[in-house]
Amino acid sequence: MKLLAFIIVSVVLTSAALAQRDSSNTTKPASHTPMLTRTDIQSVSPALDRYTQVSLLGDLWKRPDLSPRDRSIATLAALIARNQTIEMPYYFNLAIDSGVKPSEISEIITHLAFYSGWPNVFSAVPVVKGVFDGRPN
């Protein structure tokens, strides 16, 4: 039990030190992973766009046994756990549009830190911040 407490405290202190270092950095951070547009996908692979629209967003997301909100939560968890940042802006916006509250997204990120690792959730944080900043309150 003492070892677990030590590990948690170490992680928290390391995270706080990294956050302090980052907040005092005067250089501008690198731009975030750009969001792919449908036009980008169509220009590279029209078939991939068609599969995405028909099979993924059409058939799979319209199945009746999970609501779009529940599918969004599962998808966000998978993207964060796999550090798949290129798709995150689209799916974070879709989650909010499907009824997932920003506070719930915050809790998902916190929860996943323990299951998928701090680096994966820290990669998601700037993406989510960009989504939150780009949406009306």
C-alpha positions in Angstrom: 0.0 0.0 0.0 2.9 2.4 0.8 4.5 1.6 -2.5 1.2 2.4 -4.4 0.9 5.7 -2.5 4.6 6.5 -3.3 4.0 5.9 -7.0 0.9 8.0 -7.1 2.6 10.9 -5.3 5.6 10.6 -7.6 3.4 10.7 -10.7 1.5 13.7 -9.4 4.6 15.6 -8.5 6.2 14.8 -11.8 3.1 16.0 -13.7 3.0 19.2 -11.6 6.7 19.9 -12.4 6.1 19.3 -16.1 3.0 21.6 -16.1 5.0 24.3 -14.2 7.9 24.0 -16.7 5.5 24.2 -19.7 3.6 27.2 -18.3 6.8 29.1 -17.8 8.0 28.3 -21.3 7.9 31.5 -23.3 8.2 29.9 -26.7 5.1 29.1 -28.6 4.1 25.4 -28.6 4.2 23.4 -31.8 0.9 23.3 -33.7 -1.4 20.5 -32.9 -2.2 17.6 -35.1 -4.3 19.0 -37.9 -7.8 17.7 -38.4 -8.4 15.8 -41.6 -11.3 17.0 -43.7 -13.5 14.9 -45.8 -11.9 16.7 -48.9 -8.5 15.6 -47.7 -9.6 12.0 -47.5 -11.4 12.1 -50.9 -8.4 13.6 -52.6 -6.2 10.7 -51.4 -8.6 7.8 -51.4 -12.2 8.1 -52.6 -12.9 4.5 -51.6 -11.7 5.2 -48.0 -14.1 8.2 -47.8 -16.9 6.0 -49.1 -16.3 3.3 -46.5 -16.0 5.9 -43.8 -19.3 7.5 -44.8 -21.3 4.4 -45.5 -19.9 1.6 -43.4 -18.5 3.4 -40.4 -20.6 6.6 -39.9 -23.6 5.1 -41.6 -24.0 1.5 -40.7 -21.9 1.1 -37.6 -22.9 4.4 -35.9 -26.6 3.8 -36.6 -26.9 0.4 -35.0 -29.7 0.5 -32.4 -28.1 -1.2 -29.4 -25.8 1.7 -28.4 -26.8 5.3 -28.5 -24.6 7.8 -30.4 -23.6 9.2 -26.9 -22.4 5.7 -25.7 -20.6 5.1 -29.0 -18.9 8.4 -28.6 -17.6 7.5 -25.1 -16.3 4.2 -26.3 -14.7 5.7 -29.4 -13.0 8.5 -27.3 -11.7 5.9 -24.9 -10.2 3.9 -27.8 -8.7 6.9 -29.5 -7.1 8.1 -26.3 -5.8 4.7 -25.2 -4.3 4.2 -28.6 -2.9 7.8 -28.9 -4.8 8.3 -32.2 -4.7 12.1 -32.1 -5.5 12.7 -35.8 -9.1 11.5 -35.4 -9.6 13.1 -32.0 -10.9 16.6 -33.0 -13.7 15.0 -35.1 -14.8 12.5 -32.5 -14.5 15.0 -29.6 -16.9 17.3 -31.5 -19.2 14.4 -32.4 -19.2 13.4 -28.7 -20.3 16.8 -27.6 -22.9 17.0 -30.4 -24.1 13.5 -29.2 -24.7 14.8 -25.6 -21.4 14.0 -23.9 -20.7 17.0 -21.6 -17.2 18.6 -21.5 -17.0 17.7 -17.8 -17.6 14.1 -18.8 -14.8 14.3 -21.4 -12.6 15.7 -18.7 -13.5 12.8 -16.4 -12.9 10.3 -19.2 -9.4 11.7 -19.7 -8.6 11.5 -16.0 -9.9 8.0 -15.8 -7.9 6.8 -18.8 -4.7 8.1 -17.3 -4.8 5.1 -15.0 -5.7 2.6 -17.7 -3.9 3.8 -20.8 -1.0 5.9 -19.4 -0.2 9.5 -18.7 1.5 10.1 -22.1 -1.6 9.1 -24.0 -3.9 11.4 -22.1 -1.4 14.2 -22.2 -1.4 13.8 -26.0 -5.2 14.2 -25.9 -5.2 17.3 -23.7 -4.2 19.9 -26.3 -6.6 18.4 -28.8 -9.5 18.6 -26.4 -8.5 22.1 -25.4 -8.6 23.1 -29.0 -12.0 21.6 -29.4 -13.3 23.2 -26.2 -11.8 26.6 -27.3 -13.4 26.3 -30.7 -17.0 25.7 -29.5 -19.5 28.2 -28.2 -20.1 28.0 -24.5 
